[in-house]
């Protein structure tokens, strides 16, 4: 049995302090690695993370935050078998002043799936062989589905950053940690209507995400009294010339109140520039792809609105996580929203363990299905009766002065 607490090379891009290394080593000793101790003395969580260019936008910060949170839990004394953890106390834990591990030790292993379905399956099996009681999964169904083929409903999988509705199926122990695209697009449409915007143009591409989000937005927006002037096609990632669509829109003589799309940030910035040049002034509302693809490091996006997973307001858990991480490693968490989702996933597993007193994957999966009001970093999560998609808020940010500001929280 592999008894190491590991993460992929480079998952945390800055050097860990000696304190963290010692803490993790002591945690393993407390867990009785290689001994015949009762399995409830440790709770093992594995992460099949995609650190490639494809999924690294989410899984890199999630890996960073996940490993850090595990260290915090163990530093705070481990998991109380009766009540689990106090997440606020854990996030406030000083890693220079750790308590003795008196509860259940939390162990963590991460395998890099490298954006490859075959590697995903090998990595997933490796984590299962290691003894993981639950797995965290990558953001895209291209790799989520191969992972689920390996787990075959026998072990709970929590997809950290995926918003793909088809991955959520509690009957096979498959759960999202983020809101899904139905919730995201619905919240965007409700937000648009709340602003008094009555006309919209959408940009879409066939298929999930790039097509599904505009489709749901259109349904909700029109049901609420809005109207869609036009839906224009585009090629995700590749298109950087929208002159045909922009000229057609400009020739119509009516600027929409809002443009909605699931475009990547650099594409939406180009679209905005071409719209401005054509004299079409409007608002821009986009999905969580904006933040995921470096929207706040992209020129030409001032004033944009986008849906996302958290907001680091003063006193929030997501800010506490970001502050704790930076204080420990001397560098900021790459993306606190996606990092917070990993903490959410681990908190859900801990909650299931505390309620069942079991590390058996099937028992934990059944408990997650009935989870209610689990305190996470991005918000509280409830799965009870929801089929694998948590009930949690959608945040809408606006870019002001190049920085995120909170425009709305939609429950």
C-alpha atoms as one frame of an Amber mdcrd trajectory, in Angstrom:
protein
   0.000   0.000   0.000   1.313   3.448  -0.902   1.465   5.342   2.376   2.808
   8.637   1.098   0.962  11.926   1.260   1.849  13.314  -2.133   0.903  15.884
  -4.714   1.976  16.150  -8.309   5.271  17.908  -9.007   4.586  21.597  -9.310
   1.044  21.545  -7.891   2.197  24.235  -5.511   4.519  26.479  -7.434   6.344
  27.869  -4.420   8.554  26.077  -1.939   6.768  24.767   1.123   8.084  25.712
   4.493   9.855  23.149   6.608   6.943  23.395   9.022   4.510  22.035   6.453
   6.824  19.157   5.537   7.211  18.193   9.178   3.466  18.499   9.761   2.610
  16.186   6.895   5.196  13.653   8.005   3.835  13.678  11.542   0.313  13.291
  10.182   1.357  10.103   8.453   2.909   8.763  11.612  -0.267   9.602  13.517
  -2.229   7.722  10.893  -0.258   4.565  11.626   0.783   4.096   8.010   1.588
   0.456   7.345   0.143  -0.632  10.697  -2.927  -2.653  11.582  -4.752   0.260
  13.194  -8.468   0.667  12.597  -9.120   2.302   9.237 -11.158   5.044  10.924
  -7.906   6.515  12.248  -7.380   7.943   8.762  -9.656   9.322   6.075  -8.067
   9.258   2.632  -9.096  11.634  -0.148  -7.610  11.323  -3.628  -7.616  13.880
  -6.419  -7.473  12.956 -10.110  -6.459  16.466 -11.153  -5.868  17.819 -14.643
  -2.790  20.026 -14.430  -2.468  20.296 -18.212  -3.111  23.514 -20.122  -6.669
  22.283 -20.611  -7.764  21.859 -17.013  -4.976  23.513 -15.067  -6.919  26.790
 -14.791  -9.071  25.081 -12.168  -7.185  22.056 -10.933  -3.895  23.829 -10.247
  -5.360  26.238  -7.658  -7.675  23.475  -6.442  -4.664  21.210  -5.845  -2.873
  24.013  -4.040  -5.838  24.808  -1.817  -6.730  21.164  -1.215  -3.280  20.223
   0.036  -3.162  23.342   2.190  -6.565  22.632   3.710  -5.563  19.067   4.575
  -2.535  20.457   6.409  -4.776  22.905   8.270  -7.220  20.172   9.323  -4.439
  18.012  10.720  -2.750  20.978  12.357  -6.036  21.793  14.093  -6.085  18.299
  15.620  -7.655  16.243  12.846 -11.307  15.312  12.356 -13.524  14.918  15.404
 -15.384  11.665  14.807 -18.540  13.087  16.367 -18.792  16.569  14.862 -16.298
  16.615  11.991 -14.552  19.980  11.787 -15.240  23.609  12.544 -14.215  25.027
   9.166 -13.876  28.567  10.491 -11.491  27.399  13.205  -9.579  25.286  10.679
  -9.133  28.218   8.285  -7.897  30.337  11.191  -5.337  27.716  12.229  -1.727
  28.852  12.509   0.514  26.243  10.921   3.365  27.473  13.137   1.407  26.412
  16.216  -0.200  23.030  15.579  -2.202  20.920  18.002  -1.561  17.244  18.564
  -3.614  15.113  16.160  -6.260  13.725  18.513  -8.952  12.932  15.962  -8.979
  11.172  12.630  -6.078  12.114  10.377  -6.923  13.389   6.904  -4.674  12.045
   4.160  -4.346  13.445   0.644  -2.948  12.132  -2.601  -3.069  13.856  -5.975
  -2.419  12.272  -9.372  -2.028  14.380 -12.516  -4.232  13.047 -15.331  -2.442
  15.365 -17.810  -5.508  15.944 -19.996  -5.533  12.316 -21.172  -8.462   9.861
 -20.768  -6.189   6.821 -20.497  -3.974   8.492 -17.906  -7.178   9.475 -16.080
  -8.182   5.859 -15.721  -4.741   4.731 -14.574  -4.509   7.591 -12.080  -7.979
   6.878 -10.736  -7.178   3.209 -10.217  -3.940   4.168  -8.472  -5.862   6.357
  -6.041  -8.369   3.591  -5.385  -5.538   1.101  -4.784  -4.009   3.604  -2.347
  -7.196   3.304  -0.312  -9.030   6.544  -1.071 -12.491   6.739   0.463 -13.522
   9.425  -2.018 -12.109  10.964  -5.177 -12.083  14.524  -6.415 -12.396  14.797
 -10.174 -11.329  17.072 -13.071 -13.390  19.857 -14.678 -14.320  18.360 -18.063
 -16.564  15.393 -18.911 -13.994  14.187 -21.473 -12.025  12.964 -18.454 -14.808
  12.761 -15.894 -16.579  10.028 -17.807 -13.483   7.779 -18.067 -12.977   8.281
 -14.325 -16.549   7.170 -13.636 -15.965   4.052 -15.714 -13.234   3.086 -13.255
 -15.164   3.919 -10.081 -18.327   2.202 -11.410 -20.459   3.740  -8.667 -18.403
   2.054  -5.939 -16.671   5.181  -4.668 -17.966   8.754  -4.455 -16.538  11.208
  -6.989 -16.824  14.959  -6.450 -16.033  16.984  -9.558 -14.369  20.059  -8.134
 -14.829  22.710 -10.838 -17.101  21.096 -13.407 -20.434  22.754 -14.161 -21.492
  20.033 -16.615 -24.988  18.822 -15.615 -24.545  15.357 -17.161 -21.767  14.467
 -14.707 -24.094  14.811 -11.732 -25.767  11.500 -10.903 -26.144  10.577  -7.253
 -27.270   7.061  -8.219 -23.686   6.307  -9.302 -22.055   8.400  -6.553 -21.138
  11.210  -8.958 -21.459  14.756  -7.625 -20.677  18.279  -8.705 -19.177  20.679
  -6.174 -19.883  23.824  -8.174 -23.295  24.962  -9.381 -24.171  23.464 -12.760
 -24.663  25.303 -16.047 -28.432  25.293 -15.639 -28.076  27.230 -12.388 -25.331
  29.464 -13.797 -27.255  30.505 -16.923 -30.513  30.868 -14.998 -28.826  33.194
 -12.510 -27.345  35.215 -15.376 -30.767  35.656 -17.002 -32.364  36.652 -13.700
 -29.563  39.139 -13.097 -30.028  40.630 -16.587 -33.753  41.061 -16.034 -33.112
  42.601 -12.605 -30.951  45.251 -14.304 -33.890  46.218 -16.498 -32.261  44.791
 -19.607 -35.030  43.717 -21.968 -33.119  42.826 -25.155 -30.160  40.501 -25.605
 -27.887  39.005 -28.209 -26.254  35.629 -27.562 -23.137  34.054 -29.039 -23.134
  30.270 -28.963 -21.540  27.107 -30.335 -23.262  23.707 -30.591 -22.849  21.349
 -27.668 -22.389  21.558 -23.903 -21.256  24.708 -22.140 -20.785  27.025 -25.141
 -24.203  26.068 -26.474 -26.052  24.979 -23.357 -25.482  28.138 -21.307 -26.902
  30.474 -24.004 -29.793  28.048 -24.520 -30.796  28.137 -20.847 -30.210  31.891
 -20.671 -32.563  32.379 -23.635 -35.298  30.251 -22.061 -35.201  32.055 -18.732
 -34.691  35.531 -20.187 -37.622  35.250 -22.617 -39.849  33.641 -19.975 -39.172
  36.701 -17.820 -40.263  39.100 -20.542 -36.975  39.709 -22.339 -36.386  39.177
 -26.038 -33.438  37.764 -27.963 -32.553  39.896 -30.989 -30.224  37.280 -32.464
 -28.013  34.310 -31.679 -24.676  34.324 -33.500 -22.411  31.332 -33.902 -18.712
  31.275 -33.116 -15.888  28.771 -32.774 -14.682  28.487 -29.161 -10.967  29.200
 -28.688 -10.294  29.752 -32.408 -12.460  32.678 -33.552 -10.831  36.071 -33.213
 -12.681  37.858 -36.005 -16.337  38.633 -35.325 -16.708  41.245 -38.056 -19.456
  39.346 -39.901 -21.612  39.049 -36.789 -20.823  42.591 -35.620 -21.594  44.159
 -39.006 -24.908  42.316 -39.173 -25.808  43.474 -35.679 -24.732  47.058 -36.368
 -26.737  47.200 -39.584 -29.899  46.340 -37.675 -29.811  49.726 -35.990 -30.707
  48.371 -32.531 -28.028  47.761 -29.927 -29.029  45.067 -27.428 -29.108  45.835
 -23.739 -26.720  42.942 -23.127 -24.559  40.407 -24.942 -24.474  36.999 -23.256
 -22.010  34.219 -24.049 -19.862  31.457 -22.598 -16.877  32.775 -24.582 -13.375
  32.602 -23.200 -12.112  35.911 -21.857  -9.721  36.739 -24.685 -12.431  36.096
 -27.284 -15.021  38.215 -25.504 -12.491  41.053 -25.226 -11.903  40.949 -28.992
 -15.656  40.879 -29.603 -16.119  43.928 -27.396 -13.368  45.803 -29.228 -14.967
  45.094 -32.599 -18.413  46.046 -31.277 -17.047  49.341 -29.951 -15.382  50.062
 -33.291 -18.708  49.494 -35.038 -20.461  51.905 -32.696 -22.456  49.215 -30.872
 -22.518  50.057 -27.163 -23.911  47.433 -24.816 -23.327  45.462 -21.628 -21.430
  42.165 -21.530 -22.428  39.234 -19.321 -20.409  36.010 -19.515 -19.929  32.724
 -17.649 -17.299  31.449 -15.227 -15.076  30.799 -18.267 -14.153  34.477 -18.000
 -12.375  34.094 -14.680 -11.098  30.627 -15.556  -9.272  31.915 -18.640  -7.594
  34.915 -17.045 -10.239  37.583 -17.525  -8.691  39.851 -14.919  -5.400  39.761
 -16.804  -7.065  40.576 -20.144  -7.260  44.063 -21.642 -10.539  45.501 -22.847
 -12.907  43.919 -20.327 -13.648  46.864 -18.044 -17.298  46.794 -17.022 -17.840
  43.130 -17.926 -20.153  41.065 -15.717 -19.559  37.351 -15.151 -20.909  34.527
 -13.044 -18.529  32.784 -10.660 -18.235  30.715  -7.492 -17.366  33.076  -4.640
 -16.428  36.588  -3.610 -13.649  37.367  -1.094 -15.593  39.794   1.068 -14.165
  40.744   4.436 -14.893  37.990   6.939 -15.746  35.392   4.279 -14.300  31.889
   4.340 -12.905  32.278   0.842 -10.898  35.300   2.002  -9.755  33.395   5.084
  -8.547  30.578   2.814  -6.708  32.971   0.499  -5.123  34.829   3.411  -4.045
  31.603   5.107  -2.503  30.246   1.925  -0.547  33.432   1.185   0.656  33.714
   4.773   1.964  30.137   4.619   3.592  30.060   1.187   4.468  33.710   0.621
   2.542  33.819  -2.654  -1.165  34.199  -3.408  -3.445  31.298  -4.206  -3.640
  31.247  -7.991  -7.451  31.464  -8.035  -9.331  31.528  -4.748 -12.699  30.626
  -6.283 -11.470  27.383  -7.822  -9.268  26.704  -4.821 -12.282  27.152  -2.582
 -14.204  24.522  -4.518 -11.586  21.918  -3.555 -12.049  22.871   0.088 -15.806
  22.516  -0.409 -15.319  18.987  -1.760 -13.113  17.921   1.134 -15.581  19.435
   3.613 -18.396  17.387   2.068 -16.378  14.179   2.486 -15.529  15.055   6.098
 -19.199  15.777   6.817 -20.199  12.371   5.428 -17.529  10.683   7.543 -18.652
  12.485  10.706 -22.273  11.484  10.157 -21.545   7.815   9.391 -18.341   7.125
  11.367 -17.235   5.133   8.335 -14.481   5.335   5.740 -16.256   2.842   3.476
 -16.681   4.529   0.073 -20.208   3.214  -0.457 -21.331   4.416   2.962 -19.813
   7.838   2.356 -21.429   8.072  -1.075 -24.853   7.374   0.377 -24.259   9.981
   3.075 -23.208  12.645   0.565 -26.491  12.088  -1.251 -28.256  13.244   1.923
 -25.868  16.058   2.876 -27.454  19.284   4.032 -25.969  22.697   4.890 -22.345
  21.590   4.746 -20.115  24.586   5.465 -17.638  25.049   2.630 -15.244  27.799
   1.618 -17.397  29.187  -1.202 -20.700  28.750   0.638 -22.931  26.100   2.175
 -23.751  22.971   0.160 -26.894  20.832   0.211 -27.301  17.669  -1.897 -30.424
  16.219  -0.285 -32.976  15.449  -2.992 -31.014  17.218  -5.740 -29.536  14.324
  -7.702 -25.881  15.273  -7.375 -25.896  19.038  -7.954 -25.478  21.115  -4.782
 -27.823  23.925  -3.867 -25.473  26.882  -3.474 -25.296  30.544  -4.510 -24.142
  31.959  -7.843 -22.047  35.117  -7.595 -22.050  37.839 -10.250 -18.943  40.001
 -10.448 -18.325  43.190 -12.397 -14.872  44.264 -13.531 -14.278  47.731 -12.066
 -10.839  49.274 -12.301  -9.522  45.915 -13.464 -10.635  44.171 -10.268 -13.683
  42.091  -9.303 -16.542  43.768  -7.483 -19.649  41.986  -6.239 -22.648  42.879
  -8.388 -25.082  40.270  -7.003 -25.417  37.011  -5.098 -28.193  34.825  -6.473
 -29.394  31.954  -4.294
